[in-house]
Amino acid sequence: MANIVTIAANLLDNGTVNSTFLVPKLYDFGENDGTFIMICAFLLVTLQTGFALLESGCVSEKNEVDMMLRNVVDIVLGGVSFWLFGFAFMLGRSVYRNPFIGLGDFLTDASVNDPLMGQLMAVYLFQMTFSASATTIVGGAIAERCNFKAYCLFSFLNTIVYCIPAGWVWGEHGFLSNLGVVDIAGSGPVHLIGGSSAFASAMMLGPRLGRYAKGTDPLPLGNPVNACMGLFVLWWGWLAFNSGSTYGVSGAKWIYAARAAVMTMMGSFGGGSFSIIYSMVRNEGRLDIVDLINGILASLVSVTAGCFLYHAWEAIVIGIIGSALCCLSMPLFDRMGVDDPVGASAVHGVAGIWGVLAVGLFADNPIPLDTTNGRSGLFKGGGWYLLGVQSLSALCLICWGICVTLALLWIINKIVPIRMDPNEELLGADLMEHRIRHSQIGISRALSALAPLKIDLDDAINAPPIGRNPGHEQCIDEVRAASQKLYEWRSFMDKMSPQKKASDQPKVVDNPGLGKNSFKLRNINRKNRNGTDNHGYEGKYSHATSGAENGLRVGGNQLFTMTKSGENNQSERNDQNFAWID
């Protein structure tokens, strides 16, 4: 394949997109590599499903829909900002880029005459999913008390928090990249940035109302099944994360793509084994689902930076250490008063630090690839240089993630309050932000308690429970009203004609078990028992259908028949068209 850099250099005067500068080495791949990258990108889009399931399962039921919608927002608004400026800040190729920030490729696009169109689009799509994941990590840490409108603004702007440091590590302009930092799939740029930002956000917003009223033990999960299903989807998507970061399968790339997949699984086996043992020891033989889920995720984060640079036993050890650091740091953060409902600060932040440092200890030189620039880790005889660069990378990413997130949230808070109103927080974001009322949640108790505060609860009170059909309820109310009218009219007619015999005219007889609000309602027989048409009473609200049964017609529709007192026999109740309405 002709060198793409040479091709671009020969197109200086053709007016193609970004043809006045050299193309980054990142785009030097062909058709088969591009196909592999796109397939991995497709899988990474579904990774958002895993985040959504996990985060919605870890919060209370009154906020689970809100968490789902926030994951949608992360893709939509985060995708728009990544197109507008995120990709430019990360991998921009203009002559104005510098070691701190990339510039160029704003409003990312490519013309049909651009020989780099395929490479540019494949890399753009792949990196867009990374950016969305970094934002989603933060969303779980500030669940159940962050204002939805403020979060939308944060999701749009958080691209800045991720893309600039990602350029330091992966862009040819980045100062960490030029120093020789190694991070294959994002333990630093994705997970450490996301975890640091999550920690800063949770610290700034403060804990949920009543979170530590009864100690620091974790709150019950809203839906443990959803949380566990989210783990499986994330597990699946992580293979695309790590294998796809070889950027192809040509030459020796496919060998290391396969190795990345295997080592990813081996690391998760080590982390999962540790979390099982840890949880059973800590809980006297019982397995806590949060320990297991977060232990496995932390081990995946730990092997991500050097996923194809390790041997199997090394991946297992790295996964065990990452899981241990996560499981031990989660209660520590709670003692500090940092309320993180999903444990993102520990899973992605603490394990992310370890993942970056592990490369400096265990990394092999992946011959013939130049991923490590020919260097090896400290334990492989490579000296201290790689470990030093990895340590510098971790420090820079932590400082950037915490400081920029605090500044960003401070600015957003000046525009839209980032914390929900306490009353809205008690009622839940599903009801107050999205007008979704769960029938299984005792929301009426909260509504009655907050009513004396004179806050506007009209929308909350009038919101119908999900899964209900208000039209059906209205029909039932109309039937009850019509049946009451029928009862009153029949009683009046009976009093006005007391001399008529029961055989000639249906008569309503007092029945202690038959009140005006408790009629037995039946489908209508349009014929008398002798087979002739019945011409009984017919009025605005009723239509008699037999000497023994009287029907109700509302709006032109025959709804039911009313049995005369004392003639409610079993054969009638067993009729195939029988409808019983209390």
C-alpha positions in Angstrom: 0.0 0.0 0.0 1.4 3.4 -0.9 2.2 5.6 2.0 -0.7 7.8 2.8 1.5 10.5 4.1 3.2 10.7 0.6 -0.2 10.8 -1.1 -1.4 13.6 1.1 1.8 15.6 0.5 1.2 15.3 -3.3 -2.3 16.9 -2.9 -1.3 20.3 -1.6 -3.0 22.2 -4.4 -6.1 19.9 -4.9 -8.3 21.6 -2.4 -9.0 18.5 -0.4 -9.8 18.6 3.3 -6.7 19.2 5.4 -4.3 18.7 2.6 -1.8 21.3 3.7 -0.2 19.1 6.5 1.1 15.6 7.0 -1.4 12.9 8.0 -0.9 11.4 11.5 0.4 7.9 11.5 -2.8 6.8 13.1 -4.5 6.9 9.7 -2.0 4.6 8.0 -4.2 1.6 7.5 -6.1 -0.1 4.6 -9.4 -1.6 3.8 -9.3 -4.7 6.1 -8.1 -2.7 9.0 -10.8 -0.1 8.5 -13.5 -2.7 8.4 -12.2 -4.2 11.7 -12.2 -0.7 13.3 -15.7 0.0 12.2 -17.0 -3.3 13.5 -15.4 -2.6 16.9 -16.9 0.9 16.8 -20.4 -0.6 16.2 -20.0 -2.8 19.2 -18.8 0.1 21.3 -22.0 2.0 20.5 -23.9 -0.9 22.1 -21.6 -0.5 25.1 -23.8 2.4 26.2 -26.5 -0.2 26.8 -24.3 -1.7 29.4 -23.7 1.6 31.1 -27.4 2.4 31.0 -28.4 -1.0 32.5 -25.8 -0.9 35.2 -26.4 2.7 36.3 -30.2 2.4 36.3 -30.0 -0.8 38.3 -27.8 0.8 41.0 -30.2 3.7 41.7 -33.6 3.7 43.4 -36.6 2.9 41.2 -37.8 6.5 41.2 -34.7 7.5 39.2 -34.1 4.5 36.9 -35.7 6.1 33.8 -33.8 9.3 34.4 -30.5 7.3 34.3 -31.5 5.7 31.0 -32.2 9.0 29.5 -28.9 10.5 30.7 -27.1 7.8 28.8 -29.1 8.7 25.7 -28.1 12.3 26.2 -24.4 11.3 26.5 -24.5 9.9 23.0 -26.6 12.6 21.4 -25.2 15.8 22.9 -21.7 14.4 23.5 -21.7 13.3 19.9 -22.6 16.8 18.6 -19.9 18.4 20.7 -17.3 15.8 19.6 -18.2 16.6 16.0 -18.1 20.4 16.6 -14.8 20.6 18.5 -13.9 17.5 20.4 -12.2 15.6 17.6 -10.4 18.8 16.6 -9.0 19.2 20.1 -8.0 15.6 20.3 -6.5 14.7 16.9 -6.7 18.0 14.9 -4.1 18.1 12.1 -3.7 21.8 11.4 -0.3 23.5 11.5 -1.5 25.4 14.6 -1.7 22.4 16.8 0.7 22.3 19.8 1.8 19.8 22.5 -1.1 20.8 24.6 -4.0 20.8 22.1 -4.8 19.7 18.6 -6.4 22.1 16.2 -8.0 21.5 12.8 -10.8 19.2 11.6 -13.5 21.2 13.3 -17.0 20.1 12.2 -15.3 16.9 11.1 -16.0 15.9 7.5 -14.2 14.8 4.3 -15.0 15.2 0.6 -15.3 12.4 -1.8 -12.0 13.5 -3.3 -10.1 13.1 -0.1 -8.0 10.0 -0.1 -8.2 9.9 3.7 -12.0 9.9 3.9 -12.3 6.3 4.9 -9.5 6.4 7.5 -10.8 9.7 8.9 -14.4 8.4 9.3 -13.4 5.1 10.8 -11.1 6.8 13.4 -13.7 9.4 14.1 -16.4 6.9 14.8 -14.1 4.8 17.0 -13.0 7.7 19.1 -16.5 9.2 19.4 -17.6 6.1 21.4 -14.6 6.6 23.7 -15.7 10.2 24.4 -19.2 9.1 25.2 -18.0 6.5 27.6 -15.9 9.0 29.5 -18.9 11.2 30.0 -21.2 8.3 31.0 -18.7 7.3 33.8 -19.4 10.7 35.4 -23.2 10.4 35.0 -23.4 7.4 37.3 -21.4 9.1 40.1 -23.8 12.1 40.3 -27.0 10.1 40.0 -30.2 10.9 41.9 -29.4 14.5 42.8 -28.1 16.2 39.7 -30.5 18.5 37.8 -31.3 17.0 34.4 -31.0 20.3 32.5 -27.6 21.0 34.1 -26.5 17.5 33.2 -27.4 18.0 29.6 -25.2 21.1 29.5 -22.4 19.1 31.3 -22.7 16.2 28.8 -22.3 18.6 25.9 -19.2 20.4 27.4 -17.5 17.4 29.1 -16.0 16.6 25.7 -13.4 19.2 26.6 -12.5 17.3 29.7 -11.9 14.1 27.8 -10.6 15.1 24.3 -7.7 17.4 25.3 -5.9 14.9 27.5 -6.7 12.1 25.1 -4.7 14.1 22.6 -1.8 14.2 25.0 -1.6 10.4 25.0 -2.7 9.4 21.5 -2.1 12.4 19.3 1.2 12.9 17.4 1.3 16.4 18.9 0.7 15.3 22.5 3.6 15.9 24.9 3.0 12.6 26.8 3.0 10.8 23.5 6.3 12.3 22.5 7.7 11.3 25.9 6.8 7.7 25.1 3.7 7.0 27.2 1.9 3.8 26.5 -1.8 3.4 26.8 -3.3 1.1 24.3 -7.1 1.4 25.0 -7.6 4.1 27.5 -6.9 3.2 31.2 -5.7 6.8 31.4 -7.6 9.0 28.8 -11.0 7.2 29.2 -11.1 5.6 32.6 -8.8 7.7 34.8 -10.1 10.9 33.3 -13.7 9.7 33.8 -13.0 8.4 37.3 -11.3 11.7 38.4 -14.1 13.7 36.9 -16.6 11.5 38.7 -14.9 12.0 42.0 -14.8 15.8 41.6 -18.5 15.9 40.6 -19.7 13.7 43.5 -17.6 15.8 45.9 -19.0 19.1 44.6 -22.6 18.0 44.5 -22.5 16.4 48.0 -24.3 13.2 49.1 -27.9 12.3 48.4 -30.4 13.4 51.0 -30.2 10.9 53.9 -27.4 8.9 52.3 -25.3 8.7 55.5 -28.2 9.0 58.0 -27.8 5.3 59.0 -24.1 4.9 58.4 -21.9 4.4 55.3 -23.2 1.0 54.2 -24.3 1.0 50.5 -28.0 1.6 49.8 -30.0 -1.2 48.3 -30.0 -1.5 44.5 -33.1 -0.5 42.7 -32.8 -3.4 40.2 -30.0 -5.9 40.8 -30.9 -7.8 37.7 -30.4 -4.8 35.5 -27.1 -4.0 37.1 -25.9 -7.6 36.5 -27.1 -7.5 32.9 -25.2 -4.3 32.5 -22.0 -6.0 33.6 -22.4 -8.7 30.9 -22.9 -6.1 28.2 -19.9 -4.1 29.3 -17.9 -7.3 29.5 -18.8 -7.9 25.8 -18.1 -4.4 24.7 -14.7 -4.3 26.5 -13.4 -6.8 23.9 -14.1 -4.3 21.2 -12.4 -1.5 23.3 -9.2 -3.4 23.7 -8.9 -5.5 20.5 -10.1 -2.6 18.3 -7.3 -0.3 19.7 -4.8 -2.2 17.6 -6.4 -0.2 14.8 -6.5 -3.1 12.4 -5.8 -6.8 11.7 -3.2 -6.5 8.9 0.3 -7.8 9.4 1.1 -8.5 13.0 -1.9 -6.4 14.2 -4.3 -9.4 14.2 -1.9 -11.4 16.4 -2.0 -8.7 19.1 -5.7 -8.1 18.6 -6.3 -11.7 19.5 -3.9 -11.4 22.4 -5.7 -8.3 23.7 -9.0 -10.1 23.7 -7.6 -13.1 25.7 -5.7 -10.9 28.2 -8.8 -8.8 28.7 -10.7 -11.9 29.8 -7.9 -13.2 31.9 -7.7 -10.0 33.8 -11.5 -10.1 34.5 -11.1 -13.7 35.7 -8.5 -12.6 38.2 -10.5 -9.6 39.4 -13.8 -11.6 39.6 -12.1 -14.4 41.7 -10.7 -11.9 44.1 -14.0 -10.0 44.5 -15.9 -13.3 45.2 -13.5 -14.2 48.0 -13.3 -10.7 49.4 -17.1 -10.3 49.5 -17.7 -13.7 51.1 -15.1 -13.0 53.8 -16.4 -9.5 54.5 -20.1 -10.6 54.5 -19.7 -13.9 56.4 -20.3 -16.2 53.5 -22.7 -14.0 51.5 -21.8 -12.6 48.1 -22.6 -8.9 47.6 -23.5 -8.1 44.0 -21.9 -4.6 44.1 -18.5 -6.1 45.1 -18.7 -8.6 42.3 -19.7 -6.2 39.6 -17.3 -3.5 40.5 -14.5 -5.9 41.2 -14.8 -7.3 37.6 -15.1 -3.9 36.0 -12.1 -2.6 37.9 -10.0 -5.6 36.7 -11.0 -4.8 33.1 -10.0 -1.2 33.6 -6.6 -2.3 35.0 -5.6 -4.4 31.9 -6.9 -1.9 29.4 -3.7 0.2 29.1 -1.4 -2.7 28.2 -4.0 -5.3 27.1 -1.7 -7.0 24.5 1.6 -6.4 26.4 1.1 -9.0 29.1 1.3 -12.7 29.6 -1.8 -14.5 30.9 -0.5 -14.9 34.5 0.4 -11.2 34.5 -3.0 -10.2 33.3 -4.6 -12.2 36.2 -2.3 -10.6 38.8 -3.0 -7.1 37.4 -6.8 -7.9 37.5 -6.6 -9.1 41.1 -4.7 -6.0 42.3 -7.1 -3.7 40.4 -10.1 -5.4 41.9 -8.6 -5.2 45.4 -7.9 -1.5 45.1 -11.4 -0.9 44.0 -13.1 -3.0 46.7 -11.0 -1.3 49.4 -11.4 2.2 48.1 -15.2 2.2 47.8 -15.9 2.2 51.5 -13.1 4.7 52.0 -14.8 7.2 49.7 -18.0 6.8 51.6 -16.2 7.6 54.9 -14.9 10.7 53.2 -18.5 11.7 52.4 -18.1 11.3 48.6 -21.4 9.7 47.6 -20.9 7.7 44.4 -23.9 5.5 43.7 -22.2 3.3 41.1 -18.7 3.3 42.5 -17.3 5.0 39.4 -14.6 6.9 41.3 -13.1 3.6 42.5 -13.8 1.4 39.5 -12.5 3.9 36.9 -10.4 6.3 38.9 -8.4 4.1 41.3 -8.2 1.1 39.0 -7.3 3.5 36.2 -4.3 4.7 38.1 -3.1 1.2 38.6 -3.8 0.3 34.9 -1.5 3.1 33.7 1.3 2.2 36.2 1.1 -1.5 35.5 2.4 -0.9 31.9 5.6 0.5 33.4 6.0 -2.7 35.4 4.9 -5.6 33.2 4.9 -4.5 29.6 6.6 -6.5 26.9 8.1 -5.0 23.7 5.5 -6.1 21.1 7.8 -6.9 18.2 7.3 -6.0 15.4 4.9 -3.3 16.5 6.4 0.0 17.9 3.7 0.4 20.5 6.2 0.9 23.3 8.9 2.5 21.1 11.1 -0.6 21.8 10.9 -0.3 25.6 9.8 -2.8 28.2 8.6 -2.6 31.8 10.7 -2.5 34.9 10.1 -6.2 35.6 11.1 -7.1 32.1 14.5 -5.5 32.3 13.5 -2.2 30.7 14.6 0.1 33.5 12.7 2.9 35.2 12.0 5.2 32.2 8.7 3.7 31.1 7.5 3.5 34.7 8.4 7.2 35.2 6.6 8.3 32.0 3.5 6.3 33.1 3.6 7.9 36.5 3.8 11.4 35.0 0.9 10.5 32.7 -1.3 9.4 35.7 -0.5 12.5 37.6 -1.3 14.9 34.7 -4.5 13.1 33.9 -5.7 13.2 37.6 -5.0 16.9 38.0 -6.7 17.7 34.7 -9.8 15.6 35.3 -10.4 17.0 38.8 -9.5 20.7 38.2 -11.3 21.1 34.9 -14.4 19.3 36.1 -14.7 21.5 39.1 -14.3 24.6 37.0 -16.9 23.3 34.4 -19.5 22.5 37.1 -18.9 25.9 38.7 -19.7 27.6 35.4 -22.7 25.5 34.7 -24.0 26.1 38.2 -24.1 29.9 37.4 -26.3 29.1 34.4 -28.5 26.2 35.7 -28.4 24.9 39.3 -26.5 21.6 39.2 -28.2 20.2 42.3 -31.9 19.2 42.2 -34.3 21.0 44.5 -34.6 18.9 47.7 -38.3 18.4 47.3 -37.8 17.1 43.7 -35.0 14.9 44.9 -37.3 13.2 47.4 -40.0 12.7 44.8 -37.5 11.4 42.2 -36.3 12.6 38.8 -38.6 10.2 36.9 -41.6 12.0 38.2 -40.3 15.6 38.5 -38.1 15.7 35.4 -39.9 13.4 33.0 -43.5 13.0 34.4 -43.1 9.3 34.8 -45.0 7.9 37.9 -44.2 4.4 39.0 -47.2 2.6 40.4 -45.2 0.4 42.6 -43.5 3.2 44.4 -45.3 4.9 47.4 -45.1 8.3 45.9 -48.4 9.4 47.4 -46.8 9.5 50.9 -44.2 11.9 49.7 -46.7 14.0 47.9 -48.9 14.4 50.9 -45.9 15.2 53.1 -44.7 17.9 50.8 -48.1 19.4 50.1 -48.0 21.8 53.1 -44.8 23.4 51.7 -46.9 25.1 49.0 -44.7 23.9 46.1 -46.3 23.3 42.7 -47.2 19.6 42.7 -49.9 19.7 40.1 -47.9 17.9 37.4 -46.8 15.3 39.9 -50.2 14.7 41.2 -51.9 14.5 37.8 -49.2 12.3 36.2 -50.8 8.9 35.5 -48.8 5.8 36.6 -46.9 4.1 33.9 -48.5 1.0 32.3 -52.0 2.4 32.9 -54.6 3.4 30.3 -56.4 6.6 31.5 -59.0 6.1 28.7 -60.0 2.7 30.3 -60.4 4.4 33.7 -62.6 7.0 32.2 -64.8 4.4 30.5 -65.2 2.6 33.8 -66.2 5.9 35.5 -68.7 6.6 32.8 -70.2 3.1 33.2 -70.5 3.5 36.9 -72.2 6.9 36.5 -74.6 5.5 33.9 -75.5 2.5 36.1 -76.4 4.9 38.9 -78.6 6.9 36.5 -80.2 3.7 35.4 -80.9 2.6 39.0 -82.5 5.9 39.9 -84.7 5.9 36.7 -85.9 2.3 37.2 -86.7 3.0 40.9 -88.7 6.0 39.9 -90.6 4.1 37.2 -91.4 1.3 39.7 -92.8 3.8 42.2 -94.9 5.5 39.5 -96.4 2.2 38.3 -96.9 0.0 41.4 -100.1 -1.7 40.1 -98.4 -3.4 37.1 -97.6 -7.1 37.4 -94.1 -8.5 37.3 -94.9 -10.6 34.2 -95.8 -7.5 32.2 -93.2 -5.0 33.5 -89.8 -5.6 35.1 -89.8 -4.5 38.7 -86.9 -3.4 40.8 -87.2 -5.1 44.2 -85.3 -3.8 47.2 -82.4 -6.1 47.9 -80.0 -5.5 50.8 -77.2 -6.9 48.7 -77.9 -4.7 45.7 -76.9 -1.1 46.2 -77.0 1.5 43.6 -73.2 1.4 43.2 -72.9 -2.4 43.1 -74.9 -3.7 40.1 -74.2 -7.0 38.5 -73.6 -6.1 34.8 -74.1 -8.5 32.0 -74.0 -8.6 28.2 -77.3 -8.2 26.5 -79.6 -10.8 25.1 -81.4 -9.1 22.3 -84.3 -11.7 22.4 -86.9 -12.6 24.9 -86.7 -16.1 26.3 -89.5 -17.1 23.9 -87.5 -16.0 20.9 -89.4 -12.8 20.2 -88.0 -9.3 20.2 -88.2 -7.5 23.4 -89.6 -3.9 23.3 -89.0 -2.9 26.9 -88.0 0.4 28.3 -85.6 2.4 26.1 -84.4 5.8 27.1 -81.3 8.0 27.1 -79.3 5.9 29.4 -80.9 2.4 29.1 -82.3 -0.2 26.8 -84.2 -3.2 28.2 -83.5 -6.4 26.3 -85.7 -9.0 28.0 -88.3 -9.4 30.7 -85.6 -10.6 33.0 -82.6 -8.6 31.9 -82.2 -4.9 31.2 -79.3 -3.4 29.3 -77.5 -0.2 29.4 -76.7 1.8 26.2 -74.2 4.6 26.5 -73.2 6.6 23.4 -74.9 4.2 21.1 -72.9 1.2 22.5 -74.6 -1.6 24.4 -72.5 -2.0 27.5 -74.2 -4.5 29.8 -77.5 -5.8 31.2 -78.8 -5.5 34.7 -80.4 -8.5 36.3 -83.7 -8.2 38.0 -83.5 -8.8 41.7 -83.5 -12.4 42.7 -82.8 -13.8 39.1 -79.0 -13.9 39.2 -78.7 -17.6 38.3 -75.5 -19.6 37.6 -76.4 -20.3 33.9 -76.5 -16.6 33.1 -73.1 -16.1 34.8 -71.5 -18.8 32.8 -72.6 -17.3 29.5 -69.5 -16.9 27.2 -70.2 -13.2 26.8 -70.6 -12.6 30.5 -68.9 -9.5 31.8 -68.8 -8.9 35.5 -68.0 -5.4 36.7 -67.9 -4.5 40.4 
